[in-house]
Each structure stands twice: as C-alpha cells, then as structure tokens.
Amino acid sequence: MRLTTTVQGSPQRAALPHFFRSLLHALLLACLLAQIAPVQANPSAFARTLPEQLFSDPELCAYAPCASVLPGADDFSPRLGQPPYVEGYRSEGDKKHLLGYVFLSTDIVDIPGYSGKPVITLIGMDRQGIITGIRILKHSEPLLLSGIPESTLINFINQYVGKYIGDKLEIGESRPNEGVIGLDAITAATVTVISQNQVVLHSGIAIARQVGILKSSERPPARLKAATTAQYDWAELLRQGSIQRLTVEPGTLGLPVTGRPYMDLYFGYLNAPDIGRSILGEEGYENLISRLKKNEHAIFLLANGTESFKGEGFVHGGIFDRIVVGQDMDSFTFRDIDSLLLDKVQTDGAPVFSETAIFILRSANFSAAYPWRMVFRASKFDQSNNALVFTNFEQAYWLPAQYLDGGHPVYTPPDPTWLRIWKNRPLEITLFIVLLLAAAVVYALRDELSRRASRKDKRWVSIPKYAIWLASIGFVGFHLMAQPSITQVLTLLHALLFKWEWPLFLSDPFIFLFWWFIIITVFFWGRGLFCGWLCPYGTMSELLYKIGGKIGLKRWQRQLPVAWHDKLKWLKYAIFFVLFIASFSSMELAEQLAEVEPFKTTFLVGVWNRSWPFVLFWTVLIVAALLTERPYCKYLCPLGAGLAIPSTFRWWGLKRKQECGPCKACAVGCESHAIDQRSGEIDQRECLACLDCVVLYYDDHACPPLSKERKQRQKTGLPLTRVASNGYHIPIVKVAATETSTTNQAAQPTVRQLMPTHSNSPRRLTFAGWLGAELLDLFPWRGRIEKQDILTNTLGLLLAVIVSWTWLLGAAGKLDQLNILSWWLVWSAYEIAVRMQTKPIVREGPWWQRNFRQASWADMAAYVGIKNILLASLLLFIIHSNTGLGPLLQRLPEMNWLTRQLS
C-alpha cells in the first residue's frame, strides 16, 4: 500500500505529514485540557487533605461537619465511649435535648475499598437508630477503580438516610419475605459499594449497641473441660494455638525503624483450666477464678515493643483505646476497672515481656466457644498527605477444641467481601472464562487457520477474530466494564515490590481473571492477543476504522509514514515511564495522570457524564480512529507500552522466512508498522497480531518466495503439496541437491542456539552447567574478566552491593520508596550499558532452551527492567515471609553515610 495521494495527477506527499501533525496537536491539546479540568473544577472528596486533629482531637465536630449529618443539632459533645462517638443536641432556651449521635467511620472500622484505603465517612444517627445523614470526607476510589463520578457515590450512600440501622441492608434486590432491604449498587463499582455497606453497618451497629439502641448477639456459652494434670510449656501453647501473636512493625505505620517492633503482642484465654494453670501457675489460676463472676472472661496480654497497649492517653477511669476484642459484629472494650496485674508468666520457656496484663471481658454475649479476634488500634502516618490515619491490626483466636466439651460448635464464618462478589456472578464469570479460552485456542491455531485462508479470502481468520472483537466490546467492555487499565499495572508493580494483598486483587473477578490471562499470554505470544483481539477499547478503535472505510471515509484514511511512526511509537513508553515514576511519589497523582486513558470515559462513566475536556479528548481520539488505524494504541497507550516490554521475551512469535528481508510484501501491508522493511523481522512490541502476514506466509499466490516455488513446481510437473510450517511446500523426495530442499534449508529460522560467549556452535549442557549459566546471566559482566575490565567491574560490583543493601534497608522500612526507586534506576541504567558492551544478546523463545539473538537498546532495557523487578520482588517476598529474615533486618547497619546522601 502506497502512502501518497494524487490530486490532479500530481503527488501530494507534503499533505500527509501536515494532516498527522494537526491530528497530533489536537490530541495533545485535548489531553492537556483533560488534565487541567480537575484542577479547575470544584474540589471533591477524592484525595482531599484532612486535618490530623480530625482523627485524634476530642472535639470531633470542630473539624468535621457534624451538623450536616444530624440536622437540627447545634451543639455537640466531645468524643465519648469506645469506639468513640459524639452526642448531638438541640438547644431550647436553657435546655438541651439529645437528638442523636455522630461518629467517624475510621474511629470504628478499618475496611478498605478497592484502592486499599478506607472511605472516610461521617455518619449521623438519631436516638431511635435511624440514619439521619452520611458525608464522605475523603476517598481514593474512583480513579483507581473505574472513574465513577463522585455524584454517583454520594447518591449511593444517600440511600441509607432514613433506614434503621438494625435492618438487613444488602446490596441488590429487596427480599421482603426474608426481611432484606435492597440497595441499588453502582455499576462497575461492586467492590466500593460492598465495602461502604460494611463501613456503614459495622459503624452504626457498634455505636447503636454501645448506646443501648441494639442488643448484642447472644451466643451459647462455652462448656470448658475440667482441668487435667497437663502442664504445657510456651512452645506447646503456641503450637496448639492457645497463644496467638500479633506483631506490628513501625515501618507499616510509616515510622522510622528502631530495631524493635512497634507492638509484639501475645494473648490468649485464661478461663480454660489447663491454659490458665500453664500461664499463671496453680495458685495464680485459682486466685483469678475465685474473682471471676458469671459471664466474665479473663484474657491475658503480654507485649514487647516501643509502645504500650494501654495507649498514651490512658488515664485512671478511662478506656483502653488501643485494645478491642471483636466477635462477629460485636466489639468489647475495657476500662481501668477491667484490668488486673499479671506479675509473672509461669510458663516454661516464656520470653521476658516489658508489659503484661489480664483484662476481664464482662458480657453474656461473648462466647469462647466461637472465634473472636484481638484488635490493636494504631495511627498510621500517610506519606501521601503527611497526616495520621486510623488503622486496625487484627489476629484471630479460637480456643483449641481440646479444651471444649464436645469440641468446636458448628460455625460458618461470613464470607470475605471478594468471595461474595464471586458467588454473586457465576454465569458472567463462566462466560468470561469461556471467551478468554476461546480467544486463546483460536490464536493458538492461527497457523492452521491461516493456511486455510488467503490474501483475497481471510474468512477463516477474520470471522473468529471479529466475533471475539464484538464479544470484547459489548460483553467485556460495556456490560462487565472489565477494561484493564495502566493503574492496575502500577498497583501490581507496587504489590510485587512492597506488599502483596490477595483480597485487593480478588475483589474484582473479571479484572483478576483478565490479568492472569494477560500475564500468561504476553509471555507466550506477546501483547498481540490482548491488544489486538481482546482489549475492548483497542478492538472498538480498529472496528471504527474498518466501518469508516465502508461508509465512504476510505478516501481520507491514511497511515502514518514509517519515519514518523518510528519516532512517535516511543511516546507511549515515555507516558508509561512518567506514570511509573509518579506512582512512587503518589499513587493518587499517578491515577490522575492516567486519565490519558480514554477507557473510563468510554465504558465506565459514559461520555456525557464527564466534563467537556474529557469529552473533547475522547472525541478527537474517535475521529482519529476513523481516519487512521488505532492511533491511540500505537502512540499514546501506556498500558500497551507496559505490556510491550515483556513482549520482548514472548516464547512463540510469528514465523518469518529469510526472504522476508529483501521481500517487502508483508511489511508494506502491515498497518501497525511492526515489520522492518529492511530485515523483515517483526517487532513483537508493536505487533497487534492482525495475522495478515501469517495469511500471506502460507498463501502460495501472494507470498513472493512461496509463489516462486509454486510456479517452479508447476513448470517441472511436480505436485503441489501442503505448505509446511517453514513456509514452503513439503518436499516430495528429500534430496539435498534439489533446488526446493536447498531453498527450504535456507529458510530455516535465523535464531541460533548461542551461549553468552557468542559461540556459534551449540553445545549441550549438564544440569549443573545449565544452572551455572543461568546464574551467570543474572549479572551483566562476562564470565571471564579481562585486565582492562577490572576497574569497571570493581566499580560495578560495588554499585551492586550498594543497591542490594538499599533494597534490604527498604525492606526494613529504613528508606522510602523514592530512594529505593532511584537506586533501582541507577543500577538498571548501569547494567544496560554494561550488557550492551559485554553481552549484547537477549533470549528468544522459552527461556530454558537458552536461545539468544542480537539485542537492541530497547530489547536490553526491557530485559534488564523486568529481570530486576522480578529479582527485587523475590527478595522482598523472602524477607517478608516467615523465614526469620525480617527480624534479622532490624539489626542491619543503616549505612548512615548512604542514607544521608539519599536524603
């Protein structure tokens, strides 16, 4: 296909660059306006900075709009009770009438949304338990999850106003026969609404029970077995689960590491005779039991740490605000009269503790026969807004069955949020899995389908591809709203490098399944299957281009010249890199910058629900898609760039012949400009897997070298056999001297089985040799050091030690994320430069086969970046797992000279 047009018989080559230059300027202007718009708009609750006193000051209503959630109230008390709440009064002359209660959700629960952060909510409730108002003070949900307009979230929470807190309020349809009151959900925000439903109900029920509106749940009391002669040591009690441990490191609270945990808490249930005797001794246990009354339960707490579990603000007559015992929806707190001294732990092998106590839980609604949890409450420093936020740390406890008469009762714990979401959508999940598997099977059979097709009749390829396109656009995009986003890639990278949380990723079943599919298929075949076949926006863009050609726009449709394409294709990588760097400074900033993606506007929010700059940006992209194939995918998409990087190492690429260099039949027709016109090689990072070149590869009338062989066979009277996988007709007789077999031999793959020493002769390796070669490949230097390389390699080794030490300091919480990233980038840049001098090769095909090819700078950058991320993730996973390395890192020398330089 030629890229010139003719007007009145003269070529107009200058018009084409001018057209694309204007289009590019329009795209950049619309993108800029879309970014400026949120700043100019009215401030929202998204990422709002809240005063630190909101979470700690006794005068809650001095920092929160309490009157807006409890209408009619003009005076408010300080924080009362545990968990805290505020009483609201209406003044009538000299008298004050109690109207109801106001409470802050994060004072009571710590339930995160999809962003991993709680939605900070102010709730009002009258004296009868009717919710009078709800106000979201801060959230991080919309941009990370799906770009839901804040007004939609506000409309959702307003459904609770006027509802009784004791009713069964559930997301979905009402079921009057079961007493369930349904609430309308937010489309594409299942995780957010379920999380917020739990926040409102848990908070409201906790306060309603505390002030006497609701009664606590009644559970059958535990029937404890009588004492035996058994005397358990510390290790045995831990093994049984009679003692549980809850550890909070200062790094998890944004505090500097001092070598000691912030809180290292051991706890258990003392009413069980054998446990009580083992902890307190015979005399101590008998003394405790003699003091306990009916429905009183003794719980011991033993702790070491830099902080006290009693809390800094504890005063006599007050409440222990750090410690809460929870059982299902009930919570139990302790006052000073509920605390007893624990002078000494009598258990053999017990550590020395800096703080010990026995707490008496006085309630008939608590039952040791059922699971309960110890909750330690702390304030966490949020680096994104330099403020303290409330957070909970929990550890479950269930008295071992051996201490209960009859063992554990039948108990079905409530499903976690993510599991309820999966259970509610079985049919859609099944259909989605079927679609993914169907796309994978069709693509895996691409060679067989392409053999049956031809350049003039591509139905064997186009029909299944178009069917998958339509399913992706309609079912995945508009119905499921499961369009993957660059923000999910950034979240995944941060989870790999810092903290992995399965519930966060499981909470959206379609995104979870989609990403596993994408990760696997990218390493199998590259980005082409997802970007070219399954991305809802990408397939919609290409479908618009094809429709535009059918409705009369073909005369204006153009492709960017190769020279321009080769420059502009790097723009999407620059956008990806900017977002990647920004995410280490602030994930919220990265989410705002990720609005360069038009996915939210297209599928999740709706075009006309957004402000005009977003509509303009979206419109320019759609018009551009009608006139040139996939402009956003090829030049702007940071998600495509993120997937293109690992595509460098796909196991199976599209087939090529040696004649593909001189022959430009495929390259000229490649709409993605992914085929090099000089070498004929396919750039898997840019290939969108349209399969046109594969169809041509097997078409003996369209592929010039294959057509030449066909004509030679016809001329000599040889029959036309099936086209083999090497792109030529299968030889009838294997004779080395024949022209056909000579041609076939010349057409063998150009990839050589090379060792990093560039030896052209492949050699077999023993397992030990293979493992040694793999380990050597992790480092950028040669296996043999030349004299002139000694200084360079010595400096490189020193840099490697510093970078490794930096990662260890980061894992110990002694360096922030930006410093870790800086050193990671420094090492990666050094390694890329060294490898291009010493080992300028990267793998081709499955990694265990040790096939290599010459690397470009882009290949090497992709290889080094992925390798170092995976190695860093593995290192941090080992450190954070139960290997004992975590406590060891607390004694790690801090290299103060290094940290001073970094700071």
DOBAZA-139416 format. One record per residue (C-alpha): y, z negated, x negated; residue in one letter. Coordinates in steps of 0.25 Angstrom, whole numbers, plus 5000, padded with zeros to 4 digits. Example, Ala and Ser with C-alpha at 12.3 -4.5 7.8 and 13.67 -1.06 7.14 Angstrom:
498249694951A;499649714945S;
//
This chain:
500050005000M;501450044994R;502549954995L;503650054996T;504250115009T;504950255011T;506250275018V;506650425020Q;505650455009G;506150364998S;505450244993P;506150114996Q;505650014987R;506849924986A;506849895001A;505549815000L;505949714990P;507249694998H;506449675010F;505649565004F;506849504997R;507549485010S;506249425016L;506049325005L;507549285006H;507349265021A;506049175018L;506749095008L;507949065017L;507149035029A;506248935021C;507548875015L;508148855029L;506848795034A;506948685023Q;508348655025I;508148635040A;507448505040P;508548445031V;509648495041Q;508848445054A;508948305059N;508248205051P;506848175056S;505848065054A;505048155044F;505148095030A;506248005035R;506747895025T;506547755032L;507247635027P;506247545019E;506647425028Q;506047485040L;504647445035F;504947305030S;506247245035D;506047145047P;507147215055E;506347345058L;507447385068C;508547385058A;507847505052Y;507147575064A;507647625077P;506947515086C;507747535098A;507347685099S;505847635101V;506147515110L;507247565120P;508147455125G;507947355113A;509247315106D;508747205097D;507447195088F;506747085081S;506347095066P;504947135063R;503947035069L;502447015069G;501347085061Q;501347205062P;502847205063P;503547235076Y;504947215081V;505347165095E;506447235103G;507347165112Y;508447205123R;509647115123S;510147065137E;511246975135G;510746855126D;509346885129K;508346985122K;507247045129H;506047095121L;505847235124L;504647275115G;504247305101Y;504647395090V;503747425078F;503647515066L;502247585065S;502147575050T;502247425051D;500947425059I;500147545055V;500047645043D;499447765050I;499747895042P;499948025048G;499548155043Y;500548145032S;499848025027G;501147945031K;501347855043P;502347905054V;503347785054I;503547755069T;504347655076L;503747605090I;504347535101G;503447455112M;503847375124D;503347235128R;502247305136Q;501747395125G;502447515130I;502847605118I;504347625120T;504747715109G;504247775096I;505047825084R;504547895072I;505347855060L;504647935049K;503548025048H;502948125038S;502048205047E;502648335052P;502748425039L;501448375033L;500648385045L;501148505053S;502648515054G;502648445068I;504048435073P;504548295073E;504948305088S;503448325091T;503048205084L;504148125091I;503648185105N;502248135102F;502647995099I;503547985111N;502247995119Q;501947855116Y;503247805123V;502947735136G;501447715132K;500747585132Y;500247545118I;498947495123G;498547625130D;497647725124K;498547825118L;497847945112E;498248085107I;497748185117G;497448195132E;497448075141S;496148015146R;496547935158P;495047895160N;495047835146E;496447775147G;496947865136V;498347915136I;498548045129G;499648085120L;500048225116D;499748265102A;500648345092I;499948485090T;499548495075A;499848345072A;498648275076T;498648185064V;500048145067T;499948105081V;498548035080I;499247955068S;500447925076Q;499647885088N;498947785080Q;500247735074V;500847705088V;499547645094L;499247555082H;500647505080S;500847485095G;499547415097I;499747325085A;501147275090I;500647265105A;499547175101R;500447095092Q;501447065103V;500347045114G;500447175122I;499047215118L;497847125115K;497047155103S;495647215104S;494447125106E;493247135097R;491947065097P;492046955086P;491146965074A;489846885074R;489646835060L;488346805054K;488146665049A;488246625034A;487146655024T;486946595010T;487446725004A;488646714994Q;489246854991Y;490046884978D;491246964978W;490547094975A;489547084986E;490647054996L;491347174992L;490147264993R;489847205007Q;491247235012G;491447095015S;492647105006I;493547225007Q;494647274997R;496047335000L;496847384988T;498247434988V;498747494975E;500247494972P;500247644970G;499847664984T;501147594988L;502047674979G;502147554970L;502047544954P;500647514949V;500647374942T;499147374939G;498847284951R;498547334965P;499547304976Y;498547234984M;497047214981D;496547144994L;495147094997Y;494747045011F;493647005020G;493146925032Y;492946775029L;492246735043N;490946795039A;490246675033P;489646745020D;490946815017I;491746685019G;490846605010R;490846704999S;492346714999I;492746565002L;491446494998G;490746395007E;491746295008E;492946385010G;492246465021Y;491846345029E;493346295028N;493846435033L;492846445044I;493246305049S;494646345050R;494446475058L;494546475073K;493946575083K;494346715081N;494946685067E;494546775055H;494646745041A;495046865031I;495146845016F;496146925008L;496046924992L;497047004985A;497647044971N;498847134970G;500347144967T;500647104982E;500246994991S;499447025004F;500346915011K;501547005009G;502846985002E;503646945015G;502546835019F;503146705024V;502546585030H;502346605045G;502446755043G;501446865043I;500646925032F;501147065034D;500247135023R;498947105029I;498447155042V;496947155048V;496747265057G;495547295067Q;495647425075D;496947415082M;497147265080D;497947205068S;497947065064F;499046995055T;499146865048F;500146755048R;500246645037D;499446545046I;498346655045D;498246635030S;497346545023L;497246515008L;496046565000L;495946484987D;494746554980K;493846664983V;492446604981Q;491646734979T;490946764966D;491546884959G;492846884967A;494146934959P;495346844957V;496346864968F;497846844968S;497946814983E;496946764993T;497046725008A;496246705020I;496846765033F;496446715047I;496446825058L;496546755071R;496146855082S;495046865092A;495247015091N;494747025077F;493247045075S;492647045061A;491447125067A;492347245067Y;493047325056P;494447275052W;495447315041R;496347235032M;497747305031V;498647275019F;500047325022R;501047365011A;502347445009S;502147575002K;503247644994F;503447784999D;504047864988Q;504447984997S;505547905003N;505647774994N;505247685005A;504147585008L;503247615019V;502247535026F;500747555023T;499347495026N;498147475017F;496847445025E;495447405021Q;494347405032A;493447275033Y;492147265041W;491347135040L;489947175034P;488947185045A;488047085037Q;489046975042Y;489047005056L;487946965066D;487447105071G;488147185061G;489347265064H;489647295078P;489747445083V;491147485079Y;491747625079T;492947635071P;494147725076P;494047865070D;495147895060P;496247985064T;495748105057W;494348095063L;494948085077R;495648215075I;494448285070W;493648235082K;494748285092N;494648435088R;493148465085P;493248605091L;494448645084E;493948595071I;492648665073T;493348805076L;494248785064F;493048765055I;492348885060V;493648965058L;493648915043L;492148945041L;492349085047A;493449125038A;492649075026A;491449155030V;492249275033V;492949265020Y;491649235012A;491049365018L;492349445014R;491549545005D;490549575015E;491649595026L;492449675016S;491249765013R;491149805028R;492649835029A;493449945023S;494949965020R;495050045033K;494249955041D;494349805038K;493849745051R;492649665044W;493749595037V;494949595046S;494249555059I;493749415054P;495049395046K;495949425058Y;495049335067A;495249225056I;496749245056W;496849235071L;496049105071A;496849055060S;498149085066I;497849045080G;496848935079F;497148865066V;498648895065G;499148885079F;498048795086H;497548705075L;498848715067M;498048695055A;498948775046Q;498748725031P;500048685024S;500548665010I;500848525014T;499348495015Q;499048555001V;500148454996L;499548345003T;498148384998L;498648384984L;499348254985H;498048194991A;497248244979L;498148194969L;498548054975F;497848014987K;496748074996W;496648035011E;495548095019W;496148055032P;497448135029L;496748265027F;495648245038L;496748215049S;496948365052D;495548425053P;496048575053F;496848555040I;495748475034F;494748575036L;495648695033F;496048635019W;494548615015W;494348755019F;495548805011I;495148724999I;493748774998I;494048925002T;495248924992V;494348894980F;493248984986F;494149114989W;495549074986G;496749054996R;496449195003G;495549145014L;496449035019F;497849105016C;497349245021G;496349205032W;496549065038L;498049025035C;498649025049P;500049065045Y;499549165034G;498649235043T;499749235054M;500649295044S;499749415040E;499349435054L;500849455058L;500949555046Y;499849635052K;500349625066I;501749665061G;501149795055G;500449825068K;501749815077I;502549905068G;503049825057L;502249895047K;503349985042R;504149855037W;502949775032Q;502949765017R;502249695006Q;503049624994L;503049704981P;501949654971V;503049614961A;503749534972W;502449474977H;502049434963D;503349354961K;503549294976L;502049244977K;502349134967W;503449084977L;502349014985K;501848944973Y;503248894970A;503348834984I;501948764983F;502348704970F;503748654975V;502948594987L;501948534978F;502948464969I;503748424981A;502548354987S;502448254975F;503948214977S;503848204992S;502748255001M;503748255013E;504648355004L;503548445002A;503148445017E;504648485020Q;504548595009L;503248645015A;504048695027E;504048825019V;502648845026E;502848905040P;501548845045F;502148735053K;503148825060T;502048925063T;500948835068F;501248695069L;502648675074V;503048805080G;504148905076V;505148865087W;504948715085N;505548725071R;507048735066S;507648865064W;507448875049P;505948855050F;505948965061V;506749055052L;505749035041F;504549055050W;505149185056T;505549245042V;504049225038L;503549285050I;504449405049V;504049415034A;502549415038A;502749525048L;503349615036L;502449575024T;501149515023E;501049355022R;502449335015P;502349185017Y;500949175012C;501149254999K;502549204995Y;502849065001L;501648995006C;501448864997P;500048845004L;499648974999G;500148944985A;499348814986G;498048884989L;498348994980A;498248904968I;496748864969P;496449004974S;496549044959T;495148974958F;494449034970R;492949054968W;492849194974W;493949294974G;493949434980L;493249544972K;493849634962R;493449764954K;493849794940Q;494449924946E;495349834955C;496349834943G;496649984942P;496450004957C;497549944965K;496949974979A;496749834983C;498049784976A;498949884983V;498449834997G;498449684994C;499449635004E;499449494996S;499749564983H;498549484977A;497949594969I;498449624956D;498749774955Q;498449784940R;497149704939S;496649704953G;496449554953E;496649474965I;497649354965D;496849254973Q;498049164974R;498749274982E;497549344989C;497549315004L;496149375006A;496449485015C;495149555009L;495749695009D;495449704994C;494049664997V;493849765008V;494349874998L;493449814987Y;492249854996Y;492849985002D;492250104995D;493250195001H;494450114998A;494150034985C;494450144974P;493350104964P;492350084975L;492750214981S;492550284968K;491150234967E;490850274981R;491350414978K;490550424965Q;489250374973R;489550484984Q;489750584973K;488450554966T;487650534979G;487450384977L;487350304990P;488450204993L;487850064992T;488549934997R;489749894989V;489349774981A;490149644978S;490749714965N;491449814974G;490549934971Y;489349994977H;488049934973I;487350024962P;486050094967I;485450084953V;485849984942K;486150084931V;487150034921A;487550174917A;487950214931T;489450224934E;489250134946T;488650024939S;489650034928T;490750024938T;490049904944N;489949834931Q;491449864928A;491749804942A;491149664939Q;492049544941P;493049524930T;492949374929V;492249334917R;491449204915Q;492249154903L;492349014897M;493748964894P;493549014880T;493749154885H;492349194881S;491949324887N;490449294887S;490049204898P;489049094894R;488248994901R;488648844901L;487748724902T;488248614912F;488848534901A;489548654895G;490048694909W;490548554911L;491248544898G;491848684900A;492348634914E;492948504908L;493648594896L;494248684907D;495048564913L;495848554900F;496848664896P;496448674881W;495448754874R;494048694871G;494448714856R;495748674851I;496348754840E;497248704829K;498548764836Q;498148694849D;498048554844I;499548514847L;499548584860T;498248524865N;498648384860T;499948384868L;499148444880G;498148324879L;499248224878L;499848284891L;498548284897A;498348134894V;499748104900I;499548184912V;498148114915S;498847984912W;499948014922T;498848044933W;498247914930L;499547844931L;499847914944G;498447874950A;498847734946A;500147744954G;501047734942K;501647874943L;502247944955D;501748084960Q;502948164954L;502648114940N;501148144942I;501448284946L;502448304935S;501348274925W;500348354932W;501248474932L;501548454917V;500048454913W;499748574922S;500848654916A;500348624902Y;498948654906E;499248784912I;500048824899A;498948784890V;497848844898R;498548984898M;498548974883Q;497148924881T;496248954893K;496949054902P;495849064912I;495449014925V;494149014933R;493749124942E;492749094953G;491848964955P;492348864944W;490948834940W;490648974935Q;491748964924R;492249104927N;493649124921F;494749224922R;496149244915Q;497149154921A;498549184925S;499649074924W;499549064940A;497949044938D;498148934928M;499248864935A;498248854947A;497048814939Y;497848704932V;498548654944G;497248644953I;496448584941K;497448474938N;497648434953I;496148424955L;495948344942L;497048254946A;496448234959S;495148204954L;495748104944L;496548034955L;495348034964F;494447964954I;495547864951I;495747824966H;494347824969S;493447694967N;493247724953T;493947604947G;494947694940L;496047654950G;496247504945P;496047554931L;497247634932L;498047514936Q;497947474921R;498347614916L;499447614906P;500647664912E;501147744900M;502547694903N;503247794894W;502547904902L;503047844916T;504447834910R;504447974907Q;503948014920L;504947924928S;
//
